[in-house]
Amino acid sequence: MSAPPSEQTAGGQIVTGPATWRGIAPRLARWELLLVVLLIGVLIYNAQLSQYFWDSQNILDDTSNFMEIGLLALPTTLIIIAGHIDLSVGSTAALASVIFADRFQAGWNVWLCCLAALAIGALAGLFNGLIITRVKIPSLVVTLGTFALYRGLANGILGNTEVSGFPDSFVGIDLRYLGTTHIPAPLIIFAIAAVLTIILLHGTVFGRYVFAIGNNEQASRFSGVAVDRVVVILFTLSGLVSAFAGLILTSRLQTSRGDLATNFELQAITAAVLGGANIFGGSGTIYGTVLALFVIGLLQNGLTLANISGDIQTIAIGVLLILSILLPGLARRGRVAFGRWKGGDAGRTKRLPAV
């Protein structure tokens, strides 16, 4: 196989090999900095809504409410950078939870049930990837179909009922903390997953393949990149992580239902795109996704403190998604227009060389 392809940064510069890390610093100085400002603004807003918000224990406990979305957002970011989309992550999480509950009702050991759920999630993601790469159907169409298929299977298995009564060794993961600290287990799990994803995307050849495919899939094929294999791995990983998120959500809620993780795919995509992942592929960072996740999660917490309904919160997330797509494009157009304007001025004031 030929040498790893180069990565194109948001600024249009080509970076190859280990220099991939050099593309991170300029991004941290721009979009990620804006996200830090937004996060500070959300914290101040929440503190004004409730005098009890500005408490370290309260903030740490609140993170458990959106760690499952954070887990879904990590592989979603990789898939978007590769120029694809996965709309089935929430449905896969629900299906895995239902399979777990169904096997538990059948008398299986609780940890064997977890393995079955993870296997179903990986198979669901593998199915997505194979349809996309073998049948050559766009990922938007495929995952829109499996979004409905996996949700329908989850509802069909349990119907309108819910399953609870899981053993104490499984439930209440959000009530478990790191040693004597008040850091909840879901936050620790997400932090580990985020670090591993950062290493995978920004520090390995596989990660450079992901960027290359998103920039130009055809050129990547000519460069010797096994594009189809990379895409299948990404979607299989997405299914596996979605199932894992479904298990964590089941543990936290202590119940399993067919409508679990509804609209989680929207929030995961919003976190990835708001974090700077180009919806058309080719650029993005996990750092931005993590920052955007906390902006969205803590904003929802503030809206809840203000007694704002869930429907309005969904509208707010939709607005964030639209803005996160529009603003980078407008900024790029502004830079291009400014560059042309400066070039025009330079051309008018430049002296002609002497004959």
C-alpha positions as semicolon CSV with decimal commas, in nm:
position;residue;x (nm);y (nm);z (nm)
1;M;0,000;0,000;0,000
2;S;0,132;0,348;-0,079
3;A;0,228;0,612;0,175
4;P;-0,050;0,759;0,387
5;P;-0,231;1,041;0,210
6;S;-0,202;1,394;0,331
7;E;-0,461;1,567;0,545
8;Q;-0,616;1,896;0,442
9;T;-0,678;2,136;0,727
10;A;-0,964;2,384;0,751
11;G;-0,734;2,655;0,620
12;G;-0,660;2,463;0,303
13;Q;-0,301;2,370;0,396
14;I;-0,175;2,023;0,321
15;V;-0,014;1,840;0,610
16;T;0,147;1,500;0,577
17;G;0,272;1,227;0,808
18;P;0,340;1,316;1,172
19;A;0,279;1,683;1,089
20;T;-0,094;1,607;1,116
21;W;-0,067;1,737;1,473
22;R;0,034;2,081;1,337
23;G;-0,316;2,121;1,192
24;I;-0,470;2,109;1,540
25;A;-0,320;2,430;1,679
26;P;-0,474;2,673;1,424
27;R;-0,819;2,517;1,476
28;L;-0,789;2,544;1,853
29;A;-0,721;2,915;1,805
30;R;-1,040;2,969;1,609
31;W;-1,357;2,756;1,625
32;E;-1,269;2,579;1,950
33;L;-1,197;2,915;2,113
34;L;-1,547;3,029;2,020
35;L;-1,687;2,713;2,177
36;V;-1,497;2,786;2,499
37;V;-1,655;3,134;2,504
38;L;-1,999;2,981;2,442
39;L;-1,942;2,731;2,723
40;I;-1,850;3,007;2,966
41;G;-2,161;3,199;2,860
42;V;-2,380;2,892;2,921
43;L;-2,229;2,846;3,268
44;I;-2,298;3,209;3,357
45;Y;-2,653;3,183;3,220
46;N;-2,723;2,869;3,424
47;A;-2,580;3,028;3,738
48;Q;-2,825;3,316;3,700
49;L;-3,116;3,075;3,668
50;S;-3,040;2,883;3,987
51;Q;-2,829;2,962;4,291
52;Y;-2,767;2,587;4,329
53;F;-2,615;2,541;3,983
54;W;-2,269;2,680;4,058
55;D;-2,167;2,381;4,264
56;S;-1,899;2,137;4,149
57;Q;-2,096;1,833;4,264
58;N;-2,409;1,955;4,089
59;I;-2,225;2,022;3,762
60;L;-2,049;1,684;3,771
61;D;-2,377;1,504;3,841
62;D;-2,543;1,690;3,554
63;T;-2,288;1,554;3,307
64;S;-2,430;1,203;3,354
65;N;-2,745;1,318;3,174
66;F;-2,569;1,361;2,840
67;M;-2,272;1,123;2,846
68;E;-2,460;0,871;2,629
69;I;-2,502;1,140;2,364
70;G;-2,132;1,215;2,399
71;L;-2,045;0,852;2,330
72;L;-2,265;0,857;2,018
73;A;-2,105;1,184;1,904
74;L;-1,751;1,038;1,895
75;P;-1,800;0,785;1,610
76;T;-2,047;1,025;1,449
77;T;-1,765;1,279;1,421
78;L;-1,539;1,024;1,251
79;I;-1,814;0,929;1,005
80;I;-1,891;1,294;0,920
81;I;-1,521;1,369;0,865
82;A;-1,514;1,073;0,625
83;G;-1,796;1,237;0,427
84;H;-2,081;1,013;0,548
85;I;-2,364;1,031;0,802
86;D;-2,520;0,785;1,046
87;L;-2,880;0,855;1,141
88;S;-2,933;0,518;1,309
89;V;-2,722;0,560;1,626
90;G;-3,019;0,632;1,855
91;S;-3,221;0,344;1,713
92;T;-2,922;0,111;1,748
93;A;-2,884;0,213;2,113
94;A;-3,252;0,136;2,173
95;L;-3,231;-0,198;1,992
96;A;-2,928;-0,302;2,196
97;S;-3,106;-0,206;2,518
98;V;-3,412;-0,409;2,420
99;I;-3,202;-0,713;2,326
100;F;-3,031;-0,686;2,664
101;A;-3,368;-0,672;2,843
102;D;-3,516;-0,954;2,636
103;R;-3,225;-1,189;2,709
104;F;-3,238;-1,093;3,078
105;Q;-3,604;-1,192;3,086
106;A;-3,506;-1,522;2,925
107;G;-3,287;-1,597;3,226
108;W;-2,943;-1,514;3,088
109;N;-2,663;-1,386;3,310
110;V;-2,667;-1,005;3,308
111;W;-2,314;-0,978;3,165
112;L;-2,392;-1,227;2,888
113;C;-2,690;-1,003;2,809
114;C;-2,448;-0,711;2,778
115;L;-2,230;-0,906;2,536
116;A;-2,536;-0,996;2,328
117;A;-2,639;-0,630;2,314
118;L;-2,289;-0,522;2,207
119;A;-2,283;-0,792;1,938
120;I;-2,620;-0,675;1,802
121;G;-2,494;-0,317;1,791
122;A;-2,178;-0,415;1,603
123;L;-2,383;-0,623;1,356
124;A;-2,622;-0,334;1,301
125;G;-2,333;-0,102;1,221
126;L;-2,170;-0,367;1,001
127;F;-2,496;-0,403;0,809
128;N;-2,500;-0,026;0,747
129;G;-2,141;-0,027;0,627
130;L;-2,183;-0,324;0,393
131;I;-2,496;-0,182;0,229
132;I;-2,320;0,152;0,178
133;T;-2,001;0,005;0,031
134;R;-2,132;-0,300;-0,156
135;V;-2,463;-0,172;-0,293
136;K;-2,325;0,183;-0,332
137;I;-2,624;0,355;-0,173
138;P;-2,556;0,691;0,001
139;S;-2,516;0,661;0,377
140;L;-2,794;0,917;0,429
141;V;-3,045;0,688;0,257
142;V;-2,917;0,367;0,416
143;T;-2,912;0,495;0,774
144;L;-3,243;0,671;0,730
145;G;-3,387;0,330;0,648
146;T;-3,213;0,150;0,935
147;F;-3,313;0,435;1,165
148;A;-3,672;0,320;1,114
149;L;-3,585;-0,051;1,091
150;Y;-3,391;-0,075;1,418
151;R;-3,644;0,139;1,604
152;G;-3,925;-0,077;1,468
153;L;-3,748;-0,394;1,582
154;A;-3,698;-0,248;1,929
155;N;-4,065;-0,155;1,957
156;G;-4,171;-0,488;1,811
157;I;-3,974;-0,694;2,064
158;L;-4,104;-0,518;2,376
159;G;-4,420;-0,358;2,241
160;N;-4,559;-0,096;2,479
161;T;-4,408;-0,262;2,782
162;E;-4,087;-0,184;2,968
163;V;-3,844;-0,410;3,148
164;S;-3,685;-0,330;3,483
165;G;-3,571;-0,518;3,791
166;F;-3,211;-0,555;3,676
167;P;-2,952;-0,658;3,939
168;D;-2,777;-0,398;4,154
169;S;-2,446;-0,483;3,992
170;F;-2,576;-0,338;3,665
171;V;-2,806;-0,046;3,750
172;G;-2,717;0,298;3,889
173;I;-2,397;0,363;3,697
174;D;-2,447;0,738;3,742
175;L;-2,441;0,689;4,121
176;R;-2,093;0,536;4,116
177;Y;-1,792;0,761;4,156
178;L;-1,416;0,751;4,113
179;G;-1,276;0,659;4,454
180;T;-1,353;0,925;4,713
181;T;-1,412;1,193;4,448
182;H;-1,749;1,304;4,312
183;I;-1,662;1,226;3,951
184;P;-1,941;1,000;3,817
185;A;-1,860;0,681;3,628
186;P;-2,030;0,791;3,299
187;L;-1,802;1,096;3,281
188;I;-1,495;0,877;3,335
189;I;-1,610;0,634;3,065
190;F;-1,669;0,918;2,820
191;A;-1,331;1,075;2,898
192;I;-1,154;0,745;2,826
193;A;-1,352;0,698;2,504
194;A;-1,275;1,056;2,394
195;V;-0,900;1,013;2,453
196;L;-0,897;0,686;2,257
197;T;-1,088;0,852;1,971
198;I;-0,849;1,149;1,969
199;I;-0,555;0,909;1,937
200;L;-0,732;0,714;1,662
201;L;-0,826;1,021;1,457
202;H;-0,534;1,255;1,515
203;G;-0,247;1,017;1,583
204;T;-0,277;0,714;1,354
205;V;-0,260;0,628;0,987
206;F;-0,624;0,516;1,005
207;G;-0,720;0,867;1,115
208;R;-0,536;1,020;0,820
209;Y;-0,726;0,783;0,592
210;V;-1,052;0,913;0,741
211;F;-0,954;1,273;0,658
212;A;-0,836;1,175;0,311
213;I;-1,160;0,992;0,228
214;G;-1,362;1,292;0,339
215;N;-1,152;1,529;0,129
216;N;-1,157;1,321;-0,190
217;E;-1,275;0,962;-0,189
218;Q;-1,179;0,893;-0,548
219;A;-0,827;1,028;-0,504
220;S;-0,793;0,816;-0,190
221;R;-0,878;0,505;-0,390
222;F;-0,614;0,593;-0,650
223;S;-0,364;0,646;-0,365
224;G;-0,415;0,288;-0,249
225;V;-0,644;0,353;0,048
226;A;-0,888;0,067;0,118
227;V;-1,181;0,310;0,126
228;D;-1,457;0,052;0,160
229;R;-1,279;-0,123;0,446
230;V;-1,233;0,204;0,635
231;V;-1,599;0,296;0,588
232;V;-1,718;-0,047;0,707
233;I;-1,493;-0,022;1,014
234;L;-1,630;0,324;1,094
235;F;-1,993;0,214;1,078
236;T;-1,925;-0,106;1,272
237;L;-1,750;0,100;1,540
238;S;-2,048;0,336;1,543
239;G;-2,288;0,046;1,600
240;L;-2,073;-0,099;1,879
241;V;-2,041;0,234;2,060
242;S;-2,414;0,299;2,014
243;A;-2,493;-0,032;2,182
244;F;-2,255;0,054;2,466
245;A;-2,428;0,391;2,508
246;G;-2,764;0,212;2,514
247;L;-2,644;-0,011;2,798
248;I;-2,520;0,288;2,999
249;L;-2,854;0,463;2,943
250;T;-3,039;0,148;3,055
251;S;-2,825;0,129;3,368
252;R;-2,887;0,495;3,448
253;L;-3,264;0,482;3,391
254;Q;-3,287;0,130;3,538
255;T;-3,535;0,037;3,269
256;S;-3,550;-0,062;2,900
257;R;-3,810;0,051;2,648
258;G;-3,843;0,056;2,272
259;D;-3,848;0,437;2,262
260;L;-3,516;0,473;2,444
261;A;-3,263;0,727;2,305
262;T;-3,524;0,905;2,090
263;N;-3,371;1,205;1,904
264;F;-3,024;1,117;2,032
265;E;-2,898;1,101;1,672
266;L;-2,993;1,467;1,622
267;Q;-2,802;1,573;1,932
268;A;-2,498;1,362;1,841
269;I;-2,482;1,514;1,492
270;T;-2,530;1,861;1,640
271;A;-2,237;1,809;1,879
272;A;-2,014;1,690;1,594
273;V;-2,105;1,968;1,351
274;L;-2,113;2,242;1,615
275;G;-1,771;2,113;1,719
276;G;-1,635;2,199;1,376
277;A;-1,676;1,880;1,174
278;N;-1,745;1,977;0,813
279;I;-2,081;1,827;0,716
280;F;-1,935;1,764;0,367
281;G;-1,635;1,581;0,512
282;G;-1,261;1,638;0,526
283;S;-1,216;1,834;0,849
284;G;-1,304;1,826;1,216
285;T;-1,161;1,746;1,559
286;I;-1,270;1,546;1,862
287;Y;-1,169;1,842;2,079
288;G;-1,439;2,053;1,919
289;T;-1,698;1,776;1,954
290;V;-1,626;1,744;2,328
291;L;-1,657;2,120;2,381
292;A;-1,979;2,134;2,178
293;L;-2,120;1,842;2,376
294;F;-2,079;2,030;2,703
295;V;-2,224;2,347;2,550
296;I;-2,536;2,156;2,441
297;G;-2,566;1,942;2,754
298;L;-2,528;2,227;3,002
299;L;-2,753;2,451;2,791
300;Q;-3,026;2,187;2,814
301;N;-2,969;2,175;3,188
302;G;-3,017;2,551;3,207
303;L;-3,334;2,538;2,997
304;T;-3,466;2,268;3,231
305;L;-3,388;2,489;3,531
306;A;-3,589;2,762;3,357
307;N;-3,885;2,518;3,323
308;I;-3,867;2,526;2,943
309;S;-4,036;2,226;2,780
310;G;-3,853;1,950;2,599
311;D;-4,006;2,054;2,266
312;I;-3,856;2,401;2,295
313;Q;-3,522;2,245;2,391
314;T;-3,535;2,034;2,074
315;I;-3,602;2,351;1,873
316;A;-3,301;2,516;2,037
317;I;-3,082;2,220;1,940
318;G;-3,212;2,239;1,583
319;V;-3,125;2,609;1,567
320;L;-2,775;2,531;1,696
321;L;-2,736;2,267;1,425
322;I;-2,840;2,509;1,150
323;L;-2,611;2,783;1,282
324;S;-2,319;2,543;1,314
325;I;-2,359;2,459;0,944
326;L;-2,417;2,816;0,823
327;L;-2,159;3,010;1,024
328;P;-1,842;2,831;0,905
329;G;-1,956;2,865;0,543
330;L;-2,031;3,235;0,586
331;A;-1,695;3,285;0,755
332;R;-1,513;3,117;0,465
333;R;-1,699;3,331;0,213
334;G;-1,613;3,639;0,417
335;R;-1,244;3,550;0,416
336;V;-1,250;3,489;0,040
337;A;-1,432;3,818;-0,026
338;F;-1,191;4,006;0,201
339;G;-0,895;3,848;0,024
340;R;-1,031;3,951;-0,317
341;W;-1,095;4,303;-0,189
342;K;-0,739;4,332;-0,062
343;G;-0,609;4,189;-0,386
344;G;-0,810;4,445;-0,581
345;D;-0,670;4,733;-0,379
346;A;-0,319;4,598;-0,422
347;G;-0,371;4,579;-0,795
348;R;-0,494;4,940;-0,817
349;T;-0,207;5,086;-0,614
350;K;0,073;4,878;-0,761
351;R;0,314;5,080;-0,971
352;L;0,395;4,968;-1,321
353;P;0,756;4,864;-1,372
354;A;0,979;5,107;-1,554
355;V;1,036;5,034;-1,921
